[in-house]
Amino acid sequence: MDTKVSLCGLTLDNPLIPASGTFGYGYEYSDFYDINILGSLSIKGTTLNDRYGNEGIRVAETASGMLNSVGLQNHGVDYVIEKEFPRMREVFKKPAVANISGFSVEEYVAVAEKFDACDEIGILEINVSCPNVHSGGIAFGTDPSAAATVTEAVKKAVKKPVVMKLSPNVTDIAAIAKACENAGADGICLINTLKGVRIDMNRRRPLLGNVTGGLSGPAVFPVALAMIWSVYKTCSIPIIGCGGVTTASDVIEMMMAGATAVEVGAANLVNPAACKDIIEALPSVMKKYKIDRLSDIIGAAHREDK
């Protein structure tokens, strides 16, 4: 069974990538298993300067997932490069994915340039779900023009592949993905979390300190599939699928919908060995569905349409 896939010029041993914010820098999970079995890993979301994140309760359970409102807490890009990357290098020998956040185009570019110079990084994953401080707080990823502006600016500043991570909290995600592709994006990652709220009935107040949080987990899997399906039909660049993946069968289904690689997020917080379990189960699931090479099934569900 051949589990290799080619993503933006990088050959991955398999399509599994732990999603940003659920796997730290890899070394946090290295006591559980050899993380070099992963296709790659997406590091914790990073901004130009250090951020404390949101006040109050940051995580809430739901019936089939979780809400998080961490608020992009991180030490800033310089700290990550100087302190976290040496520890990551000790346990992970493959190119990682740098997840980048910013509150202005200039911030995105500045962080991307720093990661672009790092041997540890193979792909730049640009999270455009952040609010644009120069445009009234509207998220970059909710407007095709704004998303394209970030894409074009980052592409001009770096040499490594640029993958735009899009928010599902929009009317037409395919239009935004197409705008990113036209601006030079090398790939699209979708989806990010869906907006949600829980209420503390004893206090009669929102449970999360920031009121809203991002919904992830099995509940969002069909939504992610629908958006991957739509973007695959619209764009010709690779898609990294993300959202509610918990099993090897989920990986196969997401790839048939159009994903080249698959990120696993909330499942890592439930089971630290989730990615390991999925990777080990892939061959038997491939055999069940008569799949010799995973790369052959990318977009397979669209074949009659193409």
N, C-alpha and C positions, 0 to 999 in steps of 0.2 A: 504494500500500500504506500503510495507516494503522497505525503501530506504537505509537501513544499508549495509555497505560493510566491509570486513575485509582486512586490508592493513598491511602487515608485522607484524602481531600479534596485531595490534591496531584495535578496532572496531570503525568505523566512523558512525555517525548518517546518513550521506549521503556522496556521493563521491566528493563533492565540496571543493576545496582547492584554495584560491587565490594564484596566482603564485608570486614567489619572485620578488621583485622590483616594484610591482604594488599595494601593500597593506601595505607597511611600516611594522609596528609591530602590526597592528590591531587597536590600539587606535585611529589612524587617521581617521578611518571609523566608530568608535563607536557612533558618533553623528547621523549617518544616520540610523542605525538599530542595533539590538542586534547581535553582531557577533558570539555569541555562537551557532547560528543556523548552522554555517559552520561545515563541516566535520573536517577540520583543517585549518591552514593557514601556508604558507611558508614565513618566514621572509626575510627581505632585505638581499641580498648577502653580506657575511661577509668575510673579510680577517684578517690575523693575526694583521697587523698594519693599522693605519688609512690611507685612500687614498682620495685625492682630486678628482680624476677622470679626464676626458678629458677636454681640453680647447675648447672654442668656442661653436658654436651651437651644441646641443646634441640630439635634437628631430626634426624629419621632418615627415609631413603627406604624405601618399600615397593614391592612389585611393581607396584601401580597406584595409587599415592598417596604420602602422607607422614604421618609422625607429628610433631606439634609439642608442645613442653612449655615454652613461653616463660614462662608464669607471670604474664601480664598486666603485663609491664613497661611503665610509662608514667610521665610526669612529674607526673601529677595534673591535675585539672580546671582549676585556676586557671592553670597554666602553659599548658595547651592553648588556653584562651580568649585569653590575653594574647600568646602567642608563635606558636602554630601557626595560629590562625584568620586573622591578617593575611596570612600567606603563602598560605594556602588561598584567600582572597578574591581574590588577584592572578590566579589561574588558573582558578577555578571559580566560576561566577556563579549556580548553582542552589542550592536548599535541600539541605543534606546530612542524613545520618542520623547521630545521635550514639549510639554504642554504649556503654552504661553498665554497669559492674560494681560490686558492693558486697559487703561481708561482714556487713552488718546491714541491716535495713529502713531505718534512719536514714541510712545511707550512700547507699543507692539514692536516697532522697528528696533528700538534699543535692546530689548530683551532677545529678540530673534538674532541680532548681530552677535551678541555674546555667546549664545548657544551654537550658532553656526560655526564658531571657531573651535568648538570642543570635539575631540575625537570620540567621546562617549556617545555623541548624538548622531543619529542617522536621518531622522525626520523631524521637522518642526510642525507641531500641531497647534494651530492658532484658534484659541477659544474666543469666538466673537459673540458670546452671550453676555459679555460685560457691558455696563452702561457707558455711553459716550459722554464724558463730562462736558464736552464742548457743544453738545446738541440736546441739552435738557434731560440727560440721563437715559435717553432711548438706547436700547442695546444695539450694538453694531450689527448683530446678526439678524435683526428684524427687518432690515431695509436692504434691498439688493444693491443699491448704490453705495451705501456705507460699507457693506461687506466687501464689495469690489474694491473700494478705496483702500481698505486694510490689506487685502490680498495683493494688490498691485504694489503698494509701498513696501511690504515685506519682501516680495519677490525681487524687487530691484536691489534690495540690500543684502541678500543672502545667496548662497550657492546650493544649499541643501534643499531637498524636496519640501514643499510647503503644502500641508493638508489643513483645510479649513474645517473646524468643528462647529457644526451648526445647531442652533436652538430649534426645538420642535414647536415652540410657542409662537408660531407664525401662521399666516393664512396659506401661503404657497411656498413650501420649502424648496421645491424644484426650481422655482424662479431665482431664489437666492443662490442655490448651488450653481446654476447656469451662469449667473453673474460672476461668481467666484472663478469658475472655469474660464470664462472669457477674459478675466483679469490676470490669468496665468497660473491659477492653482494647479498643483500636481495631483491633488486628491481631495476627497471630501470625507469627513467623519461625521456620522449621524446615527443616533440622535444624542443630544445632551438631555438633561432631565426636564420633565414636565412640571409646570408650576402647580403647587398644591398647598393645602392648609389643613391643620388639625386643631380642634378646640379642646381646651382643658375644661371639662364640664363642672369641676369643683370650683375653679376660679372664674368660670364664665369668661374666659379670655383665650386668645390664640395660644397654643402650646409652645410654638417656637418664638424665640425672642425677636426674630425678624419678621414675624407673622407668616410669611410665605416661605416655602422651601421647595427643593427640587425632588420630584418623585422619581425613584428608580426601583429596579427589581422586576420580578416576573410580570407585574401588572402592565408594564410599558412595552413588553415584547411585541405584541401585535401592532402597536403604533409605530414602533421602530421599523418593523417589516414593511408596513405601508409606505413609509417615507423613503426607505431604501429602494423599494419597488419604483416609486415615482421618480426618484433622482436617477436611477439606472437607465430609465427610459429616456431621460432628458439629457444626461451628460455622458461623456465618453471617458472620463478620467476615473481612476480606481476609487472605490468606496470602502472605508473602514466602518463596519456595522457595529453598533453599540446600543444596548438597551434590553435588559431583562434576560440575558443569556445565562443559563444555568447548567445546560447539558450539551453533550456532543451532538445530539439531534438538533438542538437549537442552532448550533454552529452551521450544520449542513443546511438547515432551512434558510438561515440568513444569507448564506452564500448563494443558494439557488435564487433568492430574491434579488441578488446583485452585488453582495459584498465580496471583496477580495480577501480581507482580513476581518477579524472579529475581536472586539474588546469585551472583556468581562469585568464588570464593576462590582455591584452590590453583593454578588455571590461570594467574593473574596472576604467580605466582612462577616458572612455567615459561616463559611468554611474556608479556613486559610489555605487548604489544599484544593480549592475548587478548580483552578486552572490545570493543575496536575491531573486531577481526576478526569477532566474533559479530554486532555491530550491523550491519556492512556486509553480512554474509551473510543477515541476516534476510529481506529482501525476496525473494530467490530461493527460500528455503525456504518462505516464505509462498505464493509462486506455485506451488511444487511441490505443496503440500497444499491449494490452492484457498482460501486464507485472505485475505480482503480487509482485515479489521480484527483485530488481535491481541486486542482486548478481547472479541471474540465467542467466542474459544475457551477462555476461563477456565472450567475445570470441564467442558469439552465431553465428556470421557470418562464423565461421570456422567449425561448427559442422560436416558438410559433409566431411571435409578434415581430421578430427581426428578420 
